[in-house]
Amino acid sequence: MIATIVNALAVIAGSLVGLLLHGRIKESFKTVVYVGAGITSLIIGIQMAMSASKIVFLALSLIIGGILGTWWRIEDGILSLGDALKRTFARGDNGKDFAFGFLNASVLFCVGAMALVGSFKAGAEGNYDLIFTKSVMDAFMSIVFTAAMGIGVAFSALSVLVYQGLLTLAAVWLKPLVSAELLKELTGVGGALVIMIGINLLGLAKLKTANFLPALLLIVLFVAGESLALSHHFFGF
């Protein structure tokens, strides 16, 4: 858990630096910051998405996952959580920006392969290198995101703490089930979600990114199902 705690603290530290910029940026310059954050998100997302090789699985995961997430109103739930945190800890902040920052930063910091693999290495091997590297990257992105969206980004440290903490604790049992193939496809779907964040920041569309989070679970099921089917075919049962 040490590495995850460091990662969460790095997000908070970066957010505090970004908050200094957020308070000093003129309204006319905020668009520039949003564009910078949006382009950066697109670049990260495209790099991640390019790792996917099973495009049919990617498409099915996003479509079915988006339908399920919309049905379950996942984004509304996360935004409500962001609003509750804002009312409790940051009453002076803009409610919409707070929830938006909390949501986008939580997705960005949790959907990548570094979060998954790094947590497994930390929990099963005691190797913190990958999470420490991720912590540095997250700190810099926190500065950019907080400069654009405000203090809500800092509270995404809670998402990092819970998500990576649970993965780290469960690493011993989950690691044998995670293959290189699965990581590639999972990273691809995560990249698609980060691209959605970039599109939102650039104002190109209003996509409810969090409603597509079930796609991460569905891609795991699709890849695992294919592996099981191939093993049955290979062994003749």
URHUMO-V116293 format. One record per run of one state. SS is the DSSP state (A for helix, B for strand, O for the rest). FROM is the first residue (numbers start at 1). LEN is the number of residues. If there is no record, write none. Layout:
SS:FROM:LEN  SS:FROM:LEN
This chain:
O:1:1  A:2:23  O:25:2  A:27:23  O:50:5  A:55:18  O:73:1  A:74:16  O:90:5  A:95:16  O:111:2  A:113:13  O:126:3  A:129:21  O:150:1  A:151:27  O:178:2  A:180:22  O:202:7  A:209:4  O:213:1  A:214:22  O:236:2
